[in-house]
Amino acid sequence: MSKDDPGRKVVVSNRKARHDYDILTTFECGIALLGSEVKSLRAGQVQLKDAYAEVRGGELWLYNAHIAPYGFARAGGHEPDRPRKLLMPRRQIDVLGGRVAQEGLTLIPLSIYF
């Protein structure tokens, strides 16, 4: 999918990351969300300012991505700053984990889109 794809709706973009870091490679992955988080994303209530990803236990996790609570969710909704699992093929996670460990790289989310 290209960046100019009319079917792609960008919810949030981390413009500061492109300024503060040298982007060596980009990857696309899915994200495991709760129902109230999807509603908040559709409303544009997300912030990637201090977000980063790490490989832990053979899985890829997103930290510090703030998704505001959805006002109409039952039982309080979700925790806004909880770690979220990123969905990517196992081989790709292993390669990323190896590069991060060897080269001292940081995994930074650049955007979230539908």
N, C-alpha and C positions, 0 to 999 in steps of 0.2 A: 504494500500500500504506500503510495507516495504522499509526501507532506501536503500536496495540493489536492488530494482526493476529496471530492465533494461529500462523500459519506463519512468523513472523519470530522468529529466535533471535538475540538480541543477544549478541555475543561480548565486546565491550568498549565502554565508554562513557567519553568524556573529560569528566567532570563539572567539572574544573578550568577547562576552556576556557569553559564557560558562565558561570563566576564571573569570570574574568579579562578576557573580551572581550564586547563588545556584538555579538550575533548579528543581522546585518542580513537575510541570506537563507540558506536551506539548499538544498543540491542533493544528489542521489543520483547515484552513479557506481559503476562496477565497478572491480575491481582485478585486475591480472595477477599471479598467484601461481604459485610452483612447487609440486609435489606435497607436499614436506615442509612447506612453509609452510601449506598447507591442513590438514594433520594437526595442526600446532601450534595453529592457530586453533581447530580443533574441541576441542582440549584446553584452550583458554582461555589459552594462553601468549603473550599479546600486550600491548603497552603503548603508549599514544598520548600519554604525558605531554608530550614535547617535539616531537611530530610537526607538520608543516606541509606544504602543497602549493605548487608553483610551476608556472607555465607556462614551458616551455623548448622552443624549436624547434617551436612549434605543438602540443606535447603537454603533458599534465598529469602531473606527477610527485609522488609522496608521499615525503617525506624524514623521517628520524629515527623512523619507526615501528618499534619493536623487536618482532620475532617470534622467539621463542626457537627454537633449533635442535631439531628433532625427534630424540629419542634413538635411534630405530630406523631412521633414514634411512641409505641406502647412501652411501659415499664422503663422509661428513661433512655431507651435507644442503645447507643454504643459508647464506648470510651473513646474520646476524640484522638488521643495520641498513642493508641495501642499499636504494637508491632503487627504488621500485616504480611502474610505470606505472598511471595511473588511466584508466579507459575512460569517455569521455563524448563526445557528439556534437560534431563539429568547430565548429559555429556557437556552441555553448554555451561551449566552451573559448576561442574568440576573444572572446566577450563578457566572460568572466571575466578574461582577460588584459588587456583594455582597462580594465576597472574597477579592477583591481589597480594598473595603471600610472598611471591618472589620479587616483584617489582615495587611493592609498597604503594599500589594504586588505591584510589577511593572510588566507590560506586555511587554515583549521584543521579537521582531521577531528574530528567529534563522536562518531561511533560506527562500529563494524564489526559487521555482522550477516549471517546466512545467510538 
